[in-house]
Structure formats: C-alpha cells, structure tokens
Amino acid sequence: MKKGIHPNYRFVVFRDVATGEEFLVRSTVETKETTIWKDGKEYPLYKLEVSAYSHPFFTGRIRYVDTTGRIEKFKQKYAKYQKKGK
C-alpha cells in the first residue's frame, strides 16, 4: 500500500444527540471532539442527528401521514391557478 493516501481508519464513538446513546465502531470520519469510552480510553467523538436509537422506523414510533388530506390540500392550494389558465 502507498503511504499517505489512505484515510485514518480508527475507532470512533458515535453519539445520537436526540437520545444520548453511544456506540463505538471503526470509521474514517474526521472529528474535532473526543470522549472517554466505557473502557477508560479516549476516542474521537462524532455526533449524529439520527441513528437507529432515535429513527422512527427502528424505534417503532412511526408517524403515519394522511395522504388523502395532503391531496385535498394540494388541490385547494392550486385550484386558483387552474381557473386562471382556462
């Protein structure tokens, strides 16, 4: 392998900011912050907006969208343009 062309592949702690849950995996992501993991060692920290701990699909708290209401709202909003075009 050539030297200096590969990203730094190391252990990184990922923290879900919505739930506070953390997990440790190997990654090449660049970080500026560090944190102390459960084993007492210091690792780079990367903050996530959404992970499996907070995503509705994985948590089972899925919000269903009323598609009928959305279609009616769209038709009402653009009905005035249909009248002008005729």
For each residue, the residues with C-beta under 8 A, 3 or more apart:
1: 6
2: 5 6
3:
4:
5: 2
6: 1 2 9
7: 28
8: 28
9: 6 26 27 28
10: 26 27 28 44
11: 24 25 26 27 43 44
12: 24 25 26 27 29 31 43 44 45 46
13: 22 23 24 35 37 43 44 45 46
14: 22 23 24 25 27 46 47 48 51
15: 20 21 22 35 45 46 47 48
16: 19 20 21 22 48 50 51 53 54
17: 20 47 48 49
18: 49 50 53 54
19: 16 51 53 54
20: 15 16 17
21: 15 16 51 53 54
22: 13 14 15 16 35 37
23: 13 14 51
24: 11 12 13 14 37 43
25: 11 12 14
26: 9 10 11 12
27: 9 10 11 12 14 46
28: 7 8 9 10
29: 12 44 46
30:
31: 12 34 44 45 46
32:
33: 44 45 46 47
34: 31 42 43 44 45
35: 13 15 22 42 43 45
36: 40 41 42 43
37: 13 22 24 40 41 42 43
38:
39:
40: 36 37
41: 36 37
42: 34 35 36 37
43: 11 12 13 24 34 35 36 37
44: 10 11 12 13 29 31 33 34
45: 12 13 15 31 33 34 35
46: 12 13 14 15 27 29 31 33
47: 14 15 17 33
48: 14 15 16 17 51
49: 17 18
50: 16 18 54 55
51: 14 16 19 21 23 48 54 55
52: 55 58
53: 16 18 19 21 58 59
54: 16 18 19 21 50 51 59
55: 50 51 52 58 59
56: 59 60 61 62 63
57: 62
58: 52 53 55
59: 53 54 55 56
60: 56
61: 56
62: 56 57
63: 56
64:
65: 70
66: 69 70
67: 70 71
68: 71 72
69: 66 72 73
70: 65 66 67 73 74
71: 67 68 74 75
72: 68 69 75 76
73: 69 70 76 77
74: 70 71 77 78
75: 71 72 78 79
76: 72 73 79
77: 73 74
78: 74 75 81 82
79: 75 76 82 83
80: 83 84
81: 78 84 85
82: 78 79 85 86
83: 79 80 86
84: 80 81
85: 81 82
86: 82 83
